[in-house]
Amino acid sequence: MIAAGRPERRSARLMAVGPNRAIRHLARSELASLFEPGDLLVANDAATLPASLRGILQKDGSPIEVRLAAWVAAGDPTRFVAITFGAGDHRTRTEDRPPPSPVSPGDRLMLGPLVAAVEGVLDHPRLILIRFQADRRTVLSGLAQHGRPIQYAHVAEPLALGAVWTGIAADPVAFEPPSAGFALDWRVIFALRRRGAGLVTLTHAAGISSTGDPLLDRRLPFDEPYRIPDRTAAAVRWAKRAGGRIVAVGTTVARALESAADEGRVRAGEGVATGRIGRGTRLRIVDAILTGIHQPGESHFELLRAFANDDVLDRVATATASGHYRAHEFGDSLLIERQANRNQTVSGVAVAPAS
């Protein structure tokens, strides 16, 4: 398995695992061929914030990078949970980045045109709560002017903000791209409609994929707010009644739909995804998931254990390695249907940062 080094999506590949556990290898442009009339794909239309801000810690002038990682209150761009790094940039592997100078409540962070005050250090020295000392409009303007997309060492060149927006991006509420949506270009969407499959959207504030610290990484994903339109909830209900498959385009969509599940239905409106989907989770809504290529141990891969047993996932991991599938946000795709004989029970673990 190799990391995709740039946002080139036209040549992407797709591995499909059916309910009979058979594995197929296709071009991702053939995605629509896997669906039938009545199937419904649900995608995340969140646009990505320029959530990486470099600056200095005012008290000693030392360098600091702040990566916004979670909303304190959905839609309030003045307060965030953030991960901090010291000197360096994305070209250094995240796990090799040094920590910043120790920060304390009341410290000021000078982040380009923005100033942020540290409101608290949470239960890890690099996990902090910050408040920008400006109004909403000024903060959003400052993010647009000074912020950069969060990125990692497998992509060496700095990414433009547009490179981390999917073709269906709408409200800028995600901290990293809901990258499964990169599979949905206009050709695929047109082909889905021709086959009679549906496509609807929700908005989920996709969080960060790595903190560089094993202890913090175990807490991912953090709590993430979402919004499900009435139209999307109605489409899910109709598809379920008609016997169609509900396909989550991305792990964020799976979290939102399962969090909003109520007696086999999806509630419209706003909510917060607070649980982790994984082994033993009883999936009530989602029948299949389209996601990227992830490695065992990553939170995105562990979510797949709700869809398939270890034997199937071991075969998937072997096939991705031997087939040289590309990982990470600009890589190839995996479509996996829920295995018919999964013995699932209800499970959920809250992973919100402590406050």
C-alpha positions as CSV (number, residue, x, y, z in Angstrom):
1,M,0.0,0.0,0.0
2,I,1.3,3.4,-0.9
3,A,0.2,6.9,-0.1
4,A,-1.3,9.0,-2.9
5,G,1.0,11.9,-3.3
6,R,-1.2,14.4,-5.0
7,P,-4.9,15.1,-5.7
8,E,-5.1,13.2,-9.0
9,R,-8.4,11.4,-9.0
10,R,-9.2,10.5,-12.6
11,S,-7.1,7.3,-12.5
12,A,-8.3,6.1,-9.1
13,R,-9.2,2.5,-8.5
14,L,-12.0,0.8,-6.6
15,M,-12.1,-2.4,-4.6
16,A,-15.6,-3.7,-4.0
17,V,-16.5,-6.3,-1.4
18,G,-20.0,-7.8,-1.8
19,P,-22.2,-9.4,0.8
20,N,-21.0,-12.8,-0.4
21,R,-17.4,-11.6,0.5
22,A,-16.2,-11.7,-3.1
23,I,-13.7,-9.0,-3.9
24,R,-13.7,-7.2,-7.2
25,H,-11.2,-4.7,-8.7
26,L,-12.5,-1.9,-10.9
27,A,-11.7,1.6,-12.0
28,R,-13.4,4.1,-9.7
29,S,-15.1,5.6,-12.7
30,E,-17.2,2.3,-12.8
31,L,-18.6,3.0,-9.3
32,A,-22.2,3.5,-10.6
33,S,-22.2,0.0,-12.1
34,L,-22.4,-1.5,-8.7
35,F,-25.8,0.0,-7.8
36,E,-29.4,-0.8,-8.8
37,P,-32.6,1.2,-9.0
38,G,-33.7,2.1,-5.5
39,D,-30.3,2.2,-3.9
40,L,-29.5,5.4,-2.2
41,L,-26.1,7.0,-1.7
42,V,-25.7,9.6,1.1
43,A,-22.7,11.9,0.8
44,N,-21.2,14.6,3.1
45,D,-21.4,18.0,1.4
46,A,-19.2,19.8,4.1
47,A,-16.5,22.0,2.6
48,T,-13.1,22.1,4.3
49,L,-11.9,24.9,6.5
50,P,-8.3,26.2,6.2
51,A,-7.8,24.8,9.7
52,S,-4.0,25.0,10.0
53,L,-2.7,28.2,11.4
54,R,1.0,29.0,12.0
55,G,2.2,31.7,14.3
56,I,4.0,32.4,17.6
57,L,3.4,31.9,21.3
58,Q,3.4,35.6,22.4
59,K,5.0,35.0,25.9
60,D,8.3,33.7,24.5
61,G,8.1,34.2,20.7
62,S,8.4,30.5,20.0
63,P,6.9,29.0,16.8
64,I,3.5,27.2,17.1
65,E,1.1,25.6,14.6
66,V,-2.5,25.3,15.7
67,R,-4.7,22.8,13.9
68,L,-8.4,23.4,14.6
69,A,-9.8,20.0,15.5
70,A,-13.3,20.3,16.9
71,W,-16.1,22.8,17.3
72,V,-17.0,23.9,20.8
73,A,-20.4,25.0,19.6
74,A,-21.5,24.1,16.1
75,G,-21.3,27.1,13.8
76,D,-19.4,29.4,16.3
77,P,-16.1,30.2,14.6
78,T,-14.6,31.9,17.6
79,R,-14.0,28.9,19.9
80,F,-12.3,25.6,19.0
81,V,-10.6,22.6,20.4
82,A,-7.2,22.5,18.7
83,I,-4.1,20.4,18.5
84,T,-0.7,22.2,18.7
85,F,2.7,21.6,17.2
86,G,6.1,23.3,17.5
87,A,8.6,24.2,14.8
88,G,8.3,22.7,11.3
89,D,5.6,22.1,8.8
90,H,3.7,19.4,7.0
91,R,6.8,18.1,5.2
92,T,7.8,16.5,8.5
93,R,5.8,13.4,9.4
94,T,3.2,14.4,12.0
95,E,4.5,11.8,14.5
96,D,8.0,13.4,14.2
97,R,6.9,17.0,14.8
98,P,8.1,18.4,18.1
99,P,5.6,19.8,20.6
100,P,5.4,23.6,21.1
101,S,6.5,25.4,24.2
102,P,4.2,24.6,27.0
103,V,1.0,26.7,26.9
104,S,-1.2,27.7,29.8
105,P,-4.6,29.3,30.2
106,G,-4.4,33.0,29.4
107,D,-1.6,32.6,26.9
108,R,-2.0,34.5,23.6
109,L,-1.3,33.0,20.2
110,M,-0.4,35.3,17.4
111,L,-1.7,33.6,14.3
112,G,-1.2,35.9,11.4
113,P,-4.0,38.5,11.4
114,L,-5.7,36.6,14.3
115,V,-5.1,36.5,18.0
116,A,-6.4,33.6,20.0
117,A,-6.4,33.2,23.8
118,V,-5.9,29.8,25.4
119,E,-9.0,29.2,27.5
120,G,-7.8,25.8,28.8
121,V,-5.4,22.9,28.4
122,L,-7.5,19.8,28.2
123,D,-6.4,16.3,29.3
124,H,-3.3,16.3,27.1
125,P,-0.6,19.1,26.9
126,R,-1.1,19.5,23.2
127,L,-4.9,19.5,23.3
128,I,-6.2,23.0,24.0
129,L,-9.3,25.1,24.0
130,I,-8.9,28.5,22.2
131,R,-11.0,31.6,21.7
132,F,-10.3,34.0,18.8
133,Q,-10.4,37.6,20.0
134,A,-12.5,38.9,17.2
135,D,-16.0,38.7,15.9
136,R,-17.4,36.0,13.6
137,R,-16.8,37.9,10.4
138,T,-13.2,38.8,11.3
139,V,-12.3,35.3,12.3
140,L,-13.6,33.8,9.0
141,S,-11.8,36.5,7.1
142,G,-8.6,35.7,9.0
143,L,-8.9,32.0,8.4
144,A,-9.4,32.6,4.7
145,Q,-6.4,35.0,4.6
146,H,-3.9,33.1,6.8
147,G,-5.1,29.5,7.2
148,R,-4.0,26.5,5.2
149,P,-5.6,23.1,4.7
150,I,-4.4,20.6,7.2
151,Q,-2.0,18.3,5.3
152,Y,0.5,15.5,5.9
153,A,3.9,14.6,4.7
154,H,2.8,12.2,2.0
155,V,1.8,15.3,-0.1
156,A,4.9,17.4,-0.3
157,E,3.6,20.5,-2.1
158,P,1.3,22.9,-0.2
159,L,-2.3,22.2,-1.1
160,A,-4.6,24.9,-2.4
161,L,-7.9,25.1,-0.5
162,G,-9.8,24.0,-3.6
163,A,-7.8,20.8,-3.7
164,V,-9.5,19.6,-0.5
165,W,-13.0,20.5,-1.5
166,T,-15.1,17.7,-3.0
167,G,-17.3,18.4,-6.1
168,I,-20.4,18.7,-3.8
169,A,-18.8,21.0,-1.1
170,A,-21.2,23.5,0.4
171,D,-20.8,24.9,4.0
172,P,-17.2,25.1,5.3
173,V,-17.5,23.2,8.6
174,A,-15.0,20.3,8.1
175,F,-11.5,20.3,9.4
176,E,-10.2,17.8,6.9
177,P,-12.0,16.8,3.7
178,P,-14.7,14.2,3.7
179,S,-12.5,12.6,1.1
180,A,-14.8,9.6,0.1
181,G,-16.7,12.3,-1.8
182,F,-13.9,12.7,-4.2
183,A,-15.3,9.7,-6.0
184,L,-18.4,11.6,-6.9
185,D,-17.5,13.6,-10.0
186,W,-20.2,14.7,-12.5
187,R,-19.7,11.6,-14.6
188,V,-20.4,9.2,-11.7
189,I,-23.4,11.2,-10.5
190,F,-24.9,11.2,-14.0
191,A,-24.3,7.4,-14.3
192,L,-26.0,6.9,-10.9
193,R,-29.1,8.7,-12.1
194,R,-29.2,6.7,-15.3
195,R,-29.2,3.5,-13.3
196,G,-32.0,4.7,-11.0
197,A,-29.9,5.1,-7.9
198,G,-30.4,8.1,-5.7
199,L,-27.9,10.6,-4.2
200,V,-28.7,12.9,-1.3
201,T,-26.4,14.8,1.1
202,L,-26.0,15.7,4.7
203,T,-23.5,18.0,6.4
204,H,-21.1,16.6,8.9
205,A,-18.1,18.4,10.4
206,A,-15.4,15.9,9.5
207,G,-12.6,16.0,12.0
208,I,-8.8,15.4,11.8
209,S,-7.4,12.0,10.9
210,S,-4.1,12.2,12.9
211,T,-2.7,14.1,15.8
212,G,0.8,12.7,15.7
213,D,0.5,11.4,19.2
214,P,-0.6,7.8,19.9
215,L,-2.5,8.7,23.0
216,L,-4.5,11.4,21.3
217,D,-5.0,9.3,18.2
218,R,-6.8,6.7,20.3
219,R,-9.5,9.3,21.1
220,L,-10.3,9.9,17.4
221,P,-12.8,10.6,16.1
222,F,-13.8,13.5,18.4
223,D,-17.4,14.5,18.7
224,E,-18.6,15.9,15.4
225,P,-21.8,18.0,14.7
226,Y,-24.0,17.1,11.7
227,R,-27.1,18.4,10.0
228,I,-29.5,16.1,8.1
229,P,-32.0,17.8,5.8
230,D,-35.7,16.8,5.8
231,R,-35.2,15.7,2.2
232,T,-32.4,13.4,3.1
233,A,-34.2,11.8,6.0
234,A,-37.3,11.2,3.8
235,A,-35.2,9.7,1.0
236,V,-33.6,7.2,3.5
237,R,-37.0,6.2,4.8
238,W,-38.3,5.7,1.3
239,A,-35.3,3.6,0.2
240,K,-35.5,1.5,3.3
241,R,-39.2,0.8,2.7
242,A,-38.5,-0.1,-1.0
243,G,-35.7,-2.5,-0.1
244,G,-32.9,-0.4,-1.5
245,R,-29.4,-0.2,0.0
246,I,-28.3,2.8,2.0
247,V,-24.7,3.5,1.0
248,A,-22.7,5.9,3.2
249,V,-20.2,7.8,1.2
250,G,-17.6,8.1,3.9
251,T,-17.2,7.3,7.5
252,T,-18.6,10.7,8.6
253,V,-21.9,9.8,6.8
254,A,-22.0,6.5,8.6
255,R,-21.5,8.2,11.9
256,A,-24.2,10.8,11.2
257,L,-26.8,8.3,10.0
258,E,-26.3,5.9,12.8
259,S,-26.3,8.7,15.4
260,A,-29.6,9.9,14.0
261,A,-31.2,6.5,13.9
262,D,-34.4,6.2,15.8
263,E,-36.3,2.9,15.6
264,G,-35.1,2.2,12.1
265,R,-35.7,5.8,10.9
266,V,-33.3,8.7,10.5
267,R,-34.2,11.9,12.3
268,A,-33.8,15.1,10.4
269,G,-32.2,18.1,12.0
270,E,-29.0,18.8,13.9
271,G,-27.1,16.5,16.2
272,V,-23.7,15.5,17.4
273,A,-22.0,12.2,16.6
274,T,-20.5,11.1,19.9
275,G,-20.0,7.4,19.4
276,R,-17.4,5.2,17.7
277,I,-18.6,2.7,15.2
278,G,-16.6,-0.6,15.2
279,R,-16.7,-4.2,16.1
280,G,-20.0,-5.1,17.7
281,T,-21.9,-2.0,16.6
282,R,-25.4,-2.8,15.4
283,L,-25.8,-0.9,12.2
284,R,-29.4,0.3,12.0
285,I,-29.4,2.3,8.8
286,V,-26.3,1.9,6.7
287,D,-26.0,-1.2,4.4
288,A,-22.7,-0.4,2.7
289,I,-19.9,2.2,2.9
290,L,-17.7,3.8,0.3
291,T,-14.5,4.9,1.9
292,G,-10.8,5.4,1.3
293,I,-8.0,2.9,1.7
294,H,-7.0,2.7,5.3
295,Q,-4.6,0.6,7.4
296,P,-5.5,-1.7,10.3
297,G,-5.4,0.2,13.6
298,E,-6.6,3.5,12.1
299,S,-10.0,4.7,13.3
300,H,-11.4,4.6,9.8
301,F,-10.4,1.0,9.3
302,E,-11.7,0.0,12.7
303,L,-15.1,1.3,11.7
304,L,-15.2,-1.3,8.9
305,R,-15.4,-4.0,11.6
306,A,-19.1,-3.1,11.9
307,F,-19.5,-4.2,8.2
308,A,-17.3,-7.3,8.0
309,N,-15.5,-9.8,10.1
310,D,-11.7,-10.1,10.6
311,D,-11.3,-12.7,7.9
312,V,-12.8,-10.4,5.2
313,L,-10.9,-7.4,6.4
314,D,-7.6,-9.4,6.5
315,R,-8.3,-10.3,2.8
316,V,-9.0,-6.6,2.1
317,A,-5.8,-5.5,3.7
318,T,-3.8,-8.2,1.8
319,A,-5.4,-7.2,-1.5
320,T,-4.7,-3.5,-1.0
321,A,-1.1,-4.2,-0.2
322,S,-0.5,-6.7,-3.1
323,G,-2.5,-4.6,-5.5
324,H,-0.6,-1.4,-4.6
325,Y,-3.7,0.5,-3.8
326,R,-3.1,4.1,-2.8
327,A,-4.0,5.2,0.7
328,H,-5.0,8.5,2.3
329,E,-7.3,11.3,1.2
330,F,-6.3,11.4,-2.5
331,G,-6.0,7.6,-2.9
332,D,-8.2,4.8,-4.1
333,S,-11.6,3.7,-2.8
334,L,-13.1,0.7,-1.1
335,L,-16.8,-0.2,-1.2
336,I,-17.8,-2.8,1.3
337,E,-21.3,-4.1,1.9
338,R,-22.4,-5.3,5.3
339,Q,-21.9,-9.0,5.6
340,A,-25.2,-10.9,6.0
341,N,-24.1,-13.1,8.9
342,R,-22.6,-10.4,11.2
343,N,-23.6,-11.0,14.8
344,Q,-23.9,-7.4,16.0
345,T,-24.8,-5.9,19.3
346,V,-25.3,-2.3,20.3
347,S,-22.0,-0.6,21.2
348,G,-20.9,3.1,21.5
349,V,-18.0,4.9,23.1
350,A,-18.0,8.6,23.6
351,V,-14.8,10.2,22.5
352,A,-15.3,13.9,23.1
353,P,-12.4,15.9,24.4
354,A,-12.7,16.6,28.1
355,S,-13.4,20.1,29.1
